[in-house]
Amino acid sequence: MPTFTYSARPAAGGEIKTGEVDVASKDEVFSYLHKQKMIPVSVREKPKEFTIQLGTGISTRDIVIFTRQFATMINSGLPLVQSLDILAEQTENERLQKVVRDILYDVESGNTLADALDKHPKVFTKLYVNMVAAGEAGGILDTILLRLATFLEKNDALARKIKGAMIYPAVIFSVAIGAVLVLLIFVIPTFQEMFASAGVPLPVPTQVVIGMSQFLQSYWWLLLAGAAGAVVAFQAYYKTDQGRLVVDRIFLQLPLLGDLQRKAAVARFTRTLGTLVSSGVSILEGLEITAKTAGNRVIHDAVMGSRSSIAGGETISGPLKESGVFPPMVVQMINVGEQTGGLDEMLSKIADFYDDEVDSAVSALLAAMEPFMIVVLGVVVGGMIVAMYLPIFDMIGAVQ
C-alpha cells in the first residue's frame, strides 16, 4: 500500500501540520483529514526507495538534458520545488523521473538540493553534488548547472572517442578468433580424415595444426575453465591496491594505447578540476574529487600527492612533476596558473588542448592497428590453410 505525505491546517485554526498515512489513494487521505477536522494544504505520494546504477537505464545524455532544463528554469526565476515538479512531469526516462520525484520529496521536506542529490550516488556523482552545493551557497545555481551540463557533454564525448578507438581492434580480434575456431572444429577434421585414408606422411606444420584441432575438440572445457580462471584471478589481483597500481602503470607504458590513456587522463583531470575550482569548490576538495574520477591508480596517486602538497602550503605542480605522469607542458602551465591566480582558466585551456590531442592519438592508434590486425589475421588464418594444403602438394608431386 502506498504512503502519502500531507500538510494540513486544523479547521479550528492554528499552524500547519505535516504527517504520513498508509492508504490506497489520495481520496482516502482527504477522507482521513476530514475525519480529523483538518483542511488539506498539500497531499503527495511518498516516493518508494529506488536504487539505480548509471548505465542501466539513465544515460549521460538524460542527465545532461535534465541539467540544462533545470538551469533554464532556475535562471527564469521559477522556484526550486516548482522546477523539480515540472522536470518530474516532462522527463521521458521513467527511472530518472522516479529519482527526480524522490529529490522533490526531499527538498520539500527541508533538505538542500545537494543533500537530496547525494542520496542517489549512482546517478549524481560527488562532483555533481559538490558543484550544486557550491552553487546553492553562492546563489549561482543556474550558472553552476550550465557548467555541469557542458562538463558532462565534453566528458562523455571524450569517453566515446576512447571507446570508438577500441571498437575496430575488438571487431577484428573477434573475427580472427571466430575464423580460427571454425577452421579447427569443422574444417581441419575433414582434412585429417582425408590424409589418414590416403596414408601420406604429414609435414610438421600440418601435424601441429591437427594437434591443435584434436586438443580443442577434446579439452575445450579445459580452455574455457582456464580462460575463466585467468579472468577471475586478474580481477581479484586488480582489486588490490598493489595490483591496480602495477596494471595501470603497465597500461600507461604501452605503445600508442598508453599515450592515448595518458592524454585522456590529463584532459579529464584538468577539465574536472578546472570546472570545480571555477564553481567555488575548494582546491583541496576539488583535488580529492578529481583523484576519484581519474580512472587510473597512477594518476590518482599523483593527484592525491598534489592535495597533500597543497595542504602543507606548497604548490600543486611539484608533485605532478615528480610523478612523471604529466607532460612538462601541463606542469608548467599549472604552475603559471597558480602563480597568476588564474588556475581555473589555465586548466580549461589545457583540457581544450588535450581534447584535440586525444583526437590525434585515436587517429594514430587506428592507423597503426588496422594494418597490424590485418597482418595478424592473415598470418594466423592463412598459415593454417597453407599447413593443411602442404600434404596435398606432396600428394600431387608423388602422382606426377
Secondary structure, DSSP 8 states (H G I E B T S, - for coil): --EEEEEEEETT----EEEEEE-SSHHHHHHHHHHTTEEEEEEEE--------TTSS--HHHHHHHHHHHHHHHHTT--HHHHHHHHHHH---HHHHHHHHHHHHHHHTT--HHHHHHT-TTTS-HHHHHHHHHHHHHT-HHHHHHHHHHHHHHHHHHHHHHHHHHHHHHHHHHHHHHHHHHIIIIIHHHHHHHHHHHT----HHHHHHHHHHHHHHHHHHHHHHHHHHHHHHHHHHHHSHHHHHHHHHHHHHSTTHHHHHHHHHHHHHHHHHHHHHHTT--HHHHHHHHHHTSSSHHHHHHHHHHHHHHHTT--SHHHHHHHS-S-HHHHHHHHHHHHHT-HHHHHHHHHHHHHHHHHHHHHHHHHHHHHHHHHHHHHHHHHHHHHHHHHHHHHHHHH-
